[in-house]
Amino acid sequence: MCSIGIHWRVERINTVSNALEIIPLGGVGEFGMNCMALRYADEIIVIDAGMGFPEESVYGADVAVPNFDFLEDYKDDLAAIVLTHGHEDHLGGLPYLLKKFNLPVYASRYTVALAESKLEDHNLLGDVLLHRVEPRDTVEIGQHFQIEFIRVSHSLVDCFALAIKTPVGTIIHTGDYKVDETPVIGEPIDLRTLRRYGQEGVLALLSDSTNATVTGRTPSERAVTPAFEQLFAQAEGRIIVASFASSMHRIQIVLDVAQQFNRRVCMLGRSMQKNMEIADRLGYLDIPDGLLVSLNEAKHSRRSEIVFLVTGSQGEPRAVLAQMATNSYKGLAIEEGDTVVFSARIIPGNEHTISRLVGDIYKRGGNIIDERRRMVHVSGHASQEDIKIMVEAVRPKYVVPIHGEYLMLYRHKEFVKNHLGYSGENVILIENGDVLEFDGERARVVEKHEIGRTFIDESGFEEIAGETVRERKQLAYDGVVAPVITMDEKTGTLEVPPEIVARGLIGLNGSKSLMRDMQRVVVETVEGATQAERRDTTLLKERVRLELKRFIQKQTGARPVIMPVVVQI
């Protein structure tokens, strides 16, 4: 973190403030990693702890979470973690946060079940206090926060908006939502309770911006049913539906339509099977007896009598769909005549991997259906008219767009200003690391901090240090140079000319002159070193590294990783 951020936290941490501070740690100005801290006086609650997918490869890291080290100086003030719902971009970072801070967690039944599964994988389950809450439950957290959990519609089940009462006013955090009056599973969004808060007075609305660029209303989850019915009626071969493993409404629709058209369903993919089992156990899914079959049964079924529900809608190389499109998955591969349905939106940044997957499917003779051809997917996020319904229900003094890239936050602000009569001062744009302060009279950003992110390795369990990520990137772009120095242990003189090992260095291309020049620089550096530097190999290696770095950068413009090796004989 930058020094100014550290200085501010140390200075203010001991000051009891009568203002409410809202500090997004992730998810504002980007997709994923949704996490926000709310602080009043000496108490902090954390809303959501999500993970995200890096926009560019970081070489061995599939996902990232916010850098929770930001909260270290606040650790004695942390009171609880509150989860709005169970999507990975709101829940996936929970184990990494709880490894640093053992806090109670409040969430819905389904979200708690998903959290338990994650915590069990990380050997944390017995150490964490998980509180299951129901819609309209109210809990007191510490001395300054009272939270009511309000049911909202989304592509997942059991999702909440939060009404957070604080000494300076009520904050409504929408979580992810849309105004769906006919959800497939569960009850619709609880606008009545939201309107009640609007009548009582709301200081600020922190509102989902993902679809703020989209006009009109977001369709109901039920809107995809006719397209699926038509697709099942026309398909003669196998049907393969790729969807998010957490999209319970979509899964229920596929189950219902499969039964209607006398097809049995085979679910493939660890996350798909796990989420389905949890939802079934908690009573969210209605699965007719005999509808689900094993992979072995599916292989021996008629092609016109089977549908596969699989993971891999984002082109993930290790997911089931990608394996079926390439090397086959446990003896199962996409074949001529198969219909492959992408029933999910493309997460920004995944376009290239999905395009490659689509090409692999076409090569094998599969027919692809996505939302551009038929209505096989609807968003789970509020479009502009949904945003209007939310703002008119809550009637906040301030609107704070969250959850989305900056373009979406900006369009959210412009829509609220142009169509709902808010002034620019009352629609506040913030970014990760901003400290938005409400003191009862006004709202303003009082500080800005560089939060950063933590990368997780391919196993999903270990954090990758930022320095390691930087080195991997540097190796990929500029290569590595390893000068091997063999010297007399007693005299410190060179025994043989230095050997230069270079890989991936720009400007090398077999150039013997550059290798000779690097060798010369190493010789001159060693001969110019003091006796103390020659005796201390750590000092000598650092001097060689710096001199070689300057030379290579001047000659080629590259900044390779330089790793001197000193052998004393």
VMD Tcl script that draws the C-alpha trace (Angstrom):
set ca {
  {0.00 0.00 0.00}
  {1.06 3.54 -0.57}
  {2.58 5.39 2.38}
  {-0.16 8.03 2.46}
  {-2.76 5.32 3.03}
  {-0.80 3.83 5.90}
  {-0.27 7.26 7.47}
  {-3.99 8.09 7.26}
  {-5.11 4.84 8.86}
  {-2.67 5.10 11.75}
  {-3.65 8.71 12.34}
  {-7.44 8.20 12.17}
  {-7.67 4.76 13.73}
  {-7.43 6.19 17.22}
  {-9.99 8.90 16.51}
  {-13.62 8.21 17.37}
  {-15.65 9.79 14.58}
  {-19.32 10.71 14.58}
  {-19.41 10.13 10.82}
  {-20.22 6.98 8.88}
  {-17.49 5.85 6.52}
  {-18.09 3.65 3.48}
  {-14.92 2.07 2.05}
  {-15.19 -0.21 -1.01}
  {-12.36 -2.75 -1.06}
  {-13.41 -4.27 -4.39}
  {-16.19 -4.40 -6.97}
  {-16.53 -0.65 -7.60}
  {-15.15 0.27 -11.01}
  {-14.59 -3.40 -11.89}
  {-16.36 -6.76 -12.18}
  {-15.96 -9.14 -9.27}
  {-14.27 -8.97 -5.86}
  {-17.25 -7.20 -4.30}
  {-16.37 -6.18 -0.77}
  {-17.23 -3.08 1.27}
  {-16.47 -1.89 4.79}
  {-18.85 0.33 6.77}
  {-17.31 2.07 9.78}
  {-18.89 4.13 12.55}
  {-16.85 5.12 15.61}
  {-14.93 2.01 16.68}
  {-17.04 -0.60 14.84}
  {-16.82 -1.99 11.31}
  {-19.00 -4.39 9.37}
  {-17.84 -5.95 6.10}
  {-20.42 -6.53 3.37}
  {-19.54 -9.42 1.03}
  {-16.13 -10.92 0.32}
  {-15.96 -11.75 -3.35}
  {-13.38 -13.03 -5.78}
  {-12.76 -11.94 -9.35}
  {-11.07 -13.10 -12.52}
  {-7.93 -11.17 -13.57}
  {-8.36 -9.36 -16.87}
  {-4.90 -10.48 -17.98}
  {-3.03 -13.66 -17.24}
  {-0.92 -13.58 -14.12}
  {0.73 -16.90 -14.88}
  {-0.64 -19.54 -12.54}
  {-3.34 -17.43 -10.84}
  {-6.93 -18.03 -11.95}
  {-8.64 -15.71 -9.49}
  {-8.03 -12.72 -7.25}
  {-9.49 -11.38 -4.02}
  {-9.21 -7.91 -2.44}
  {-6.10 -7.26 -0.41}
  {-7.61 -7.68 3.04}
  {-4.39 -6.43 4.63}
  {-6.04 -3.01 4.43}
  {-8.15 -4.06 7.43}
  {-5.20 -5.04 9.63}
  {-5.11 -1.72 11.49}
  {-8.86 -2.02 12.05}
  {-8.80 -5.63 13.33}
  {-9.97 -4.72 16.83}
  {-12.94 -2.82 15.35}
  {-14.19 -5.55 12.99}
  {-17.59 -6.78 14.15}
  {-19.04 -9.06 11.47}
  {-19.25 -10.09 7.83}
  {-22.65 -9.79 6.14}
  {-23.25 -11.61 2.83}
  {-25.90 -10.46 0.37}
  {-25.91 -13.72 -1.62}
  {-23.87 -16.73 -2.72}
  {-22.35 -15.81 -6.07}
  {-18.57 -16.19 -6.27}
  {-18.03 -12.47 -6.83}
  {-19.62 -11.87 -3.40}
  {-18.70 -15.06 -1.51}
  {-15.57 -16.52 -3.10}
  {-13.10 -14.48 -1.04}
  {-14.67 -15.40 2.30}
  {-12.15 -18.12 3.30}
  {-9.21 -15.78 2.65}
  {-10.80 -13.02 4.73}
  {-11.60 -15.41 7.58}
  {-8.03 -16.73 7.60}
  {-6.98 -13.23 8.62}
  {-9.91 -12.24 10.86}
  {-12.15 -14.67 12.73}
  {-15.51 -12.90 12.47}
  {-19.14 -14.01 12.72}
  {-20.91 -14.30 9.36}
  {-24.57 -13.45 8.65}
  {-26.25 -14.82 5.52}
  {-29.31 -16.60 4.14}
  {-29.76 -20.36 4.48}
  {-28.60 -21.10 0.95}
  {-25.65 -18.70 1.15}
  {-24.57 -20.21 4.47}
  {-24.70 -23.69 2.92}
  {-22.43 -22.54 0.08}
  {-20.13 -20.85 2.60}
  {-19.94 -24.02 4.68}
  {-18.79 -25.98 1.66}
  {-16.02 -23.47 0.97}
  {-14.91 -23.24 4.58}
  {-14.79 -27.02 4.83}
  {-12.44 -27.12 1.83}
  {-10.16 -24.66 3.67}
  {-10.42 -26.47 7.05}
  {-12.13 -23.44 8.61}
  {-15.65 -24.73 9.13}
  {-15.43 -25.51 12.85}
  {-13.76 -22.19 13.66}
  {-16.34 -19.78 12.22}
  {-19.70 -18.73 13.68}
  {-22.29 -18.75 10.88}
  {-25.67 -17.09 11.51}
  {-28.57 -18.10 9.23}
  {-31.07 -15.30 8.70}
  {-34.44 -15.20 6.97}
  {-36.07 -12.38 4.97}
  {-37.23 -9.55 7.27}
  {-35.04 -10.74 10.12}
  {-33.37 -7.89 11.98}
  {-30.05 -8.27 13.79}
  {-28.06 -5.95 16.03}
  {-24.33 -5.91 15.27}
  {-22.28 -4.10 17.87}
  {-23.56 -0.84 19.30}
  {-24.09 1.09 16.09}
  {-25.47 -1.19 13.37}
  {-28.95 -2.67 12.99}
  {-29.56 -4.64 9.79}
  {-32.80 -5.88 8.26}
  {-32.49 -8.50 5.52}
  {-34.82 -7.74 2.59}
  {-35.62 -10.31 -0.10}
  {-34.60 -9.36 -3.65}
  {-34.83 -11.17 -7.00}
  {-31.68 -12.27 -8.78}
  {-30.42 -15.17 -10.91}
  {-29.59 -16.98 -7.67}
  {-31.96 -17.89 -4.84}
  {-32.10 -16.54 -1.28}
  {-30.62 -13.11 -2.05}
  {-30.82 -10.02 0.16}
  {-30.73 -6.28 0.07}
  {-29.65 -4.80 3.39}
  {-31.31 -1.98 5.33}
  {-28.54 -0.79 7.65}
  {-29.58 1.61 10.42}
  {-26.70 3.73 11.75}
  {-26.54 6.76 14.07}
  {-26.35 9.10 11.05}
  {-29.14 7.49 9.00}
  {-30.28 4.39 7.12}
  {-28.23 2.91 4.30}
  {-29.83 0.57 1.76}
  {-27.37 -1.79 0.05}
  {-29.20 -3.50 -2.84}
  {-26.80 -6.38 -3.36}
  {-27.37 -7.85 -6.84}
  {-31.00 -7.47 -7.85}
  {-33.62 -7.05 -10.51}
  {-37.35 -6.43 -10.18}
  {-38.66 -9.90 -11.03}
  {-42.32 -10.33 -10.13}
  {-42.48 -13.95 -11.38}
  {-39.31 -15.76 -10.30}
  {-39.07 -19.48 -10.96}
  {-38.06 -20.25 -7.38}
  {-39.20 -18.37 -4.29}
  {-41.03 -15.10 -3.85}
  {-40.53 -11.84 -5.76}
  {-38.54 -8.81 -4.60}
  {-39.94 -7.28 -1.39}
  {-40.76 -3.78 -2.65}
  {-43.19 -3.23 0.22}
  {-40.42 -3.29 2.82}
  {-38.20 -1.12 0.64}
  {-41.02 1.43 0.33}
  {-41.48 1.39 4.10}
  {-37.88 2.46 4.52}
  {-38.39 5.09 1.85}
  {-41.26 6.55 3.86}
  {-39.18 6.52 7.05}
  {-36.23 8.20 5.33}
  {-33.11 6.75 3.71}
  {-29.78 8.54 3.81}
  {-28.10 6.66 0.95}
  {-28.84 3.93 -1.58}
  {-25.83 1.80 -2.61}
  {-27.13 0.32 -5.83}
  {-26.13 -2.36 -8.39}
  {-24.92 -0.76 -11.65}
  {-24.17 -3.81 -13.80}
  {-26.98 -3.12 -16.30}
  {-27.15 0.65 -15.90}
  {-26.39 1.00 -19.63}
  {-29.37 -1.19 -20.59}
  {-32.73 0.47 -21.28}
  {-36.08 -0.93 -20.17}
  {-36.76 -3.68 -17.64}
  {-34.72 -6.83 -17.13}
  {-36.91 -9.81 -18.13}
  {-38.13 -12.31 -15.56}
  {-36.25 -15.58 -15.14}
  {-39.34 -17.29 -16.59}
  {-38.84 -15.46 -19.89}
  {-36.37 -18.10 -21.13}
  {-38.86 -20.98 -20.85}
  {-40.45 -20.61 -24.35}
  {-37.02 -20.61 -26.04}
  {-36.01 -23.76 -24.19}
  {-39.30 -25.45 -25.08}
  {-38.79 -24.62 -28.75}
  {-35.19 -25.80 -28.64}
  {-36.10 -29.12 -26.98}
  {-38.88 -29.66 -29.49}
  {-36.53 -29.18 -32.47}
  {-33.34 -30.88 -31.29}
  {-32.96 -34.44 -32.54}
  {-29.65 -35.28 -30.89}
  {-28.19 -34.67 -27.46}
  {-28.67 -31.30 -25.76}
  {-25.82 -29.84 -23.72}
  {-26.68 -26.80 -21.60}
  {-23.80 -24.79 -20.14}
  {-24.83 -22.45 -17.34}
  {-23.51 -20.97 -14.15}
  {-23.61 -23.66 -11.48}
  {-25.40 -21.23 -9.17}
  {-28.21 -20.32 -11.60}
  {-30.91 -22.27 -9.77}
  {-33.81 -20.69 -11.68}
  {-32.21 -21.76 -14.98}
  {-31.47 -25.24 -13.69}
  {-35.08 -25.68 -12.58}
  {-36.32 -24.57 -16.01}
  {-34.07 -27.13 -17.74}
  {-35.32 -29.84 -15.38}
  {-38.96 -28.90 -16.04}
  {-38.59 -28.72 -19.83}
  {-36.57 -31.96 -19.92}
  {-39.38 -33.78 -18.13}
  {-41.93 -32.20 -20.50}
  {-40.04 -33.58 -23.53}
  {-39.19 -36.96 -22.02}
  {-35.48 -36.34 -21.68}
  {-33.45 -37.34 -18.66}
  {-30.83 -35.02 -17.17}
  {-27.18 -35.70 -16.39}
  {-25.40 -33.03 -14.33}
  {-21.63 -32.80 -14.85}
  {-19.07 -30.67 -13.07}
  {-18.14 -30.56 -9.40}
  {-19.64 -27.12 -8.71}
  {-22.82 -27.93 -10.66}
  {-23.36 -31.14 -8.70}
  {-22.50 -29.54 -5.35}
  {-24.80 -26.53 -5.82}
  {-27.62 -28.75 -7.03}
  {-27.26 -31.05 -4.03}
  {-27.36 -28.09 -1.62}
  {-30.39 -26.54 -3.32}
  {-32.20 -29.88 -3.37}
  {-31.42 -30.54 0.30}
  {-32.75 -27.12 1.29}
  {-35.90 -27.57 -0.79}
  {-35.24 -24.95 -3.47}
  {-35.31 -27.38 -6.40}
  {-38.17 -29.62 -7.50}
  {-36.55 -32.71 -9.04}
  {-38.98 -35.42 -10.23}
  {-38.08 -38.99 -9.34}
  {-36.07 -40.74 -12.03}
  {-35.22 -37.55 -13.94}
  {-31.53 -37.44 -13.01}
  {-29.17 -40.09 -14.36}
  {-25.50 -40.88 -13.91}
  {-22.85 -40.32 -16.56}
  {-22.71 -44.05 -17.32}
  {-26.49 -44.20 -17.77}
  {-26.37 -41.11 -20.00}
  {-23.75 -42.72 -22.25}
  {-26.06 -45.65 -22.86}
  {-29.19 -43.56 -23.41}
  {-30.64 -42.66 -26.80}
  {-29.29 -39.35 -28.05}
  {-32.79 -37.92 -28.30}
  {-33.52 -38.81 -24.66}
  {-30.71 -37.07 -22.81}
  {-29.71 -33.54 -21.81}
  {-26.46 -32.65 -20.08}
  {-26.26 -29.73 -17.63}
  {-22.57 -28.79 -17.49}
  {-20.13 -26.24 -16.18}
  {-17.91 -24.19 -18.49}
  {-20.07 -21.40 -19.90}
  {-17.10 -19.00 -19.59}
  {-14.69 -21.17 -21.55}
  {-12.75 -22.33 -18.48}
  {-10.21 -24.85 -19.82}
  {-10.67 -27.33 -16.96}
  {-14.48 -27.17 -16.94}
  {-16.61 -29.95 -18.39}
  {-17.68 -28.21 -21.62}
  {-14.11 -27.38 -22.69}
  {-13.04 -30.95 -22.02}
  {-15.97 -32.31 -24.03}
  {-14.97 -30.02 -26.91}
  {-11.32 -31.08 -26.94}
  {-9.91 -34.21 -25.36}
  {-13.29 -35.50 -24.17}
  {-14.57 -35.67 -20.62}
  {-14.40 -39.16 -19.08}
  {-15.00 -40.70 -22.49}
  {-17.71 -38.16 -23.38}
  {-17.15 -35.75 -26.28}
  {-19.23 -33.38 -28.38}
  {-20.32 -35.07 -31.59}
  {-22.02 -34.26 -34.88}
  {-25.65 -33.32 -34.25}
  {-25.27 -32.21 -30.63}
  {-26.95 -28.93 -29.65}
  {-24.84 -26.84 -27.25}
  {-26.64 -24.06 -25.38}
  {-24.72 -21.21 -23.73}
  {-27.25 -20.14 -21.11}
  {-25.13 -17.49 -19.39}
  {-23.78 -14.03 -20.07}
  {-20.15 -13.52 -21.01}
  {-18.18 -12.13 -18.07}
  {-16.01 -9.27 -19.42}
  {-12.50 -10.55 -20.02}
  {-13.62 -14.05 -21.02}
  {-14.44 -13.26 -24.64}
  {-11.25 -14.81 -26.04}
  {-11.54 -18.11 -24.17}
  {-15.22 -18.44 -25.09}
  {-14.44 -17.70 -28.75}
  {-11.81 -20.45 -28.77}
  {-14.25 -22.87 -27.12}
  {-16.95 -22.06 -29.68}
  {-14.49 -22.84 -32.46}
  {-13.64 -26.20 -30.87}
  {-17.35 -27.07 -30.62}
  {-17.97 -26.21 -34.26}
  {-14.98 -28.33 -35.29}
  {-16.64 -31.34 -33.69}
  {-19.94 -30.70 -35.48}
  {-21.91 -29.18 -32.59}
  {-24.70 -26.66 -33.18}
  {-24.41 -23.66 -30.86}
  {-27.31 -21.66 -29.41}
  {-26.64 -18.54 -27.34}
  {-28.56 -15.44 -26.29}
  {-27.84 -13.75 -29.62}
  {-29.83 -16.43 -31.45}
  {-32.56 -17.22 -28.93}
  {-33.64 -16.00 -25.53}
  {-31.84 -18.71 -23.57}
  {-30.46 -16.29 -20.99}
  {-31.70 -13.25 -19.10}
  {-29.63 -11.09 -16.80}
  {-29.97 -11.13 -13.05}
  {-29.22 -7.42 -12.75}
  {-31.35 -4.29 -12.77}
  {-31.74 -2.42 -16.05}
  {-32.64 1.27 -16.13}
  {-36.36 0.87 -15.40}
  {-35.57 -1.50 -12.53}
  {-33.19 1.14 -11.17}
  {-36.01 3.68 -11.42}
  {-38.36 1.39 -9.47}
  {-35.73 0.91 -6.75}
  {-34.92 4.61 -6.40}
  {-38.60 5.61 -6.34}
  {-39.30 2.97 -3.67}
  {-36.38 3.93 -1.42}
  {-36.33 7.70 -2.11}
  {-32.79 8.16 -0.74}
  {-31.10 11.50 -0.15}
  {-27.98 10.19 -1.89}
  {-27.51 7.54 -4.59}
  {-24.14 5.77 -4.68}
  {-23.67 3.50 -7.74}
  {-21.68 0.32 -6.95}
  {-21.00 -3.07 -8.55}
  {-19.74 -2.52 -12.09}
  {-17.11 -0.95 -14.28}
  {-16.73 2.82 -14.16}
  {-18.71 3.29 -17.38}
  {-21.69 1.60 -15.71}
  {-21.32 3.67 -12.54}
  {-21.24 6.82 -14.67}
  {-24.29 5.82 -16.74}
  {-26.10 4.97 -13.50}
  {-25.41 8.50 -12.26}
  {-26.51 10.09 -15.54}
  {-29.76 8.08 -15.59}
  {-30.66 9.04 -12.02}
  {-29.85 12.70 -12.73}
  {-31.69 12.92 -16.05}
  {-34.75 10.81 -15.28}
  {-35.27 10.95 -11.52}
  {-34.52 14.57 -10.74}
  {-31.39 14.16 -8.62}
  {-28.67 16.81 -8.62}
  {-25.11 15.86 -9.43}
  {-24.09 16.45 -5.81}
  {-26.54 13.83 -4.61}
  {-25.33 11.04 -6.91}
  {-21.83 10.16 -5.74}
  {-19.33 8.17 -7.78}
  {-16.68 6.35 -5.78}
  {-13.91 3.88 -6.55}
  {-12.14 1.12 -4.67}
  {-10.18 2.60 -1.78}
  {-12.24 5.79 -1.49}
  {-13.50 6.73 1.96}
  {-16.98 8.17 1.54}
  {-18.01 9.99 4.70}
  {-21.57 10.81 5.82}
  {-21.80 13.11 8.82}
  {-25.56 13.72 8.74}
  {-25.20 17.03 6.93}
  {-23.22 16.19 3.83}
  {-21.45 13.40 1.98}
  {-17.92 13.63 0.64}
  {-14.91 11.51 -0.25}
  {-12.34 12.37 2.41}
  {-9.49 10.01 1.47}
  {-8.33 7.73 -1.34}
  {-6.24 4.57 -0.93}
  {-4.61 1.97 -3.14}
  {-6.20 -1.29 -1.98}
  {-4.67 -3.74 -4.43}
  {-5.54 -7.39 -4.86}
  {-4.26 -10.79 -3.82}
  {-3.91 -13.54 -6.42}
  {-4.77 -17.16 -5.68}
  {-2.86 -20.05 -7.22}
  {-4.39 -22.72 -9.43}
  {-5.11 -25.00 -6.46}
  {-7.50 -22.38 -5.08}
  {-5.94 -22.47 -1.62}
  {-2.65 -20.59 -1.61}
  {-2.14 -16.85 -1.96}
  {0.50 -15.63 -4.41}
  {2.57 -12.70 -3.18}
  {2.45 -9.55 -5.26}
  {6.22 -9.69 -5.77}
  {5.88 -13.20 -7.21}
  {3.25 -12.02 -9.68}
  {5.44 -9.10 -10.74}
  {8.41 -11.43 -11.28}
  {6.31 -13.85 -13.37}
  {5.14 -10.97 -15.54}
  {8.67 -9.65 -15.89}
  {9.94 -13.11 -16.86}
  {7.24 -13.41 -19.51}
  {7.91 -10.02 -21.07}
  {11.68 -9.57 -20.68}
  {13.19 -12.98 -19.87}
  {15.90 -13.92 -17.39}
  {19.68 -13.51 -17.24}
  {21.77 -15.59 -14.85}
  {25.49 -14.69 -14.65}
  {27.47 -17.53 -13.04}
  {30.58 -16.27 -11.22}
  {33.23 -18.74 -10.07}
  {35.80 -17.21 -7.70}
  {38.49 -18.15 -5.22}
  {37.02 -18.22 -1.72}
  {40.15 -16.77 -0.09}
  {41.39 -14.20 -2.61}
  {38.06 -13.24 -4.21}
  {39.56 -13.43 -7.71}
  {37.82 -14.96 -10.71}
  {38.84 -18.54 -11.39}
  {37.30 -18.69 -14.88}
  {35.49 -16.16 -17.08}
  {31.87 -15.64 -16.00}
  {29.25 -17.72 -17.78}
  {26.10 -15.89 -18.95}
  {22.86 -17.89 -19.19}
  {20.09 -15.89 -20.89}
  {16.53 -16.97 -21.79}
  {13.87 -14.88 -23.50}
  {15.99 -11.71 -23.60}
  {14.95 -9.11 -26.16}
  {17.73 -8.28 -28.62}
  {19.70 -11.46 -27.97}
  {18.70 -13.64 -30.94}
  {21.96 -15.56 -30.78}
  {24.04 -12.37 -30.62}
  {27.53 -13.35 -29.47}
  {28.59 -9.71 -29.14}
  {25.87 -8.96 -26.58}
  {26.84 -12.06 -24.59}
  {30.51 -10.99 -24.65}
  {29.57 -7.47 -23.55}
  {27.50 -8.81 -20.63}
  {30.42 -11.03 -19.66}
  {32.74 -8.01 -19.76}
  {30.38 -6.00 -17.50}
  {30.38 -8.81 -14.94}
  {34.18 -9.07 -14.98}
  {34.60 -5.32 -14.52}
  {32.05 -5.31 -11.70}
  {33.74 -8.14 -9.81}
  {37.22 -6.66 -10.28}
  {35.95 -3.26 -9.12}
  {34.28 -4.65 -6.00}
  {35.78 -4.04 -2.57}
  {37.23 -6.86 -0.49}
  {34.19 -6.67 1.80}
  {31.86 -7.14 -1.20}
  {33.88 -10.08 -2.48}
  {33.73 -11.78 0.93}
  {29.97 -11.20 1.22}
  {28.35 -12.96 -1.75}
  {25.00 -11.24 -1.07}
  {26.59 -7.80 -1.56}
  {28.50 -8.96 -4.63}
  {25.42 -10.48 -6.29}
  {23.45 -7.26 -5.74}
  {26.23 -5.13 -7.24}
  {26.46 -7.42 -10.28}
  {22.66 -7.39 -10.66}
  {22.48 -3.58 -10.67}
  {25.37 -3.07 -13.10}
  {24.07 -5.73 -15.50}
  {20.54 -4.32 -15.26}
  {21.76 -0.83 -16.26}
  {23.78 -2.19 -19.16}
  {21.03 -4.43 -20.60}
  {18.39 -1.74 -20.29}
  {20.64 0.77 -22.08}
  {21.52 -1.66 -24.87}
  {18.15 -3.36 -25.48}
  {15.49 -1.48 -23.50}
  {14.57 -4.74 -21.75}
  {14.30 -5.27 -18.00}
  {14.89 -8.98 -17.48}
  {14.99 -10.74 -14.13}
  {18.68 -10.93 -13.26}
  {19.73 -13.76 -10.94}
  {23.49 -13.80 -10.26}
  {25.01 -17.06 -9.01}
  {28.31 -16.97 -7.09}
  {30.31 -20.20 -6.71}
  {33.25 -20.07 -4.25}
  {35.98 -22.67 -4.58}
}
mol new
graphics top color blue
foreach p $ca { graphics top sphere $p radius 0.5 }
foreach p [lrange $ca 0 end-1] q [lrange $ca 1 end] { graphics top cylinder $p $q radius 0.2 }
display resetview
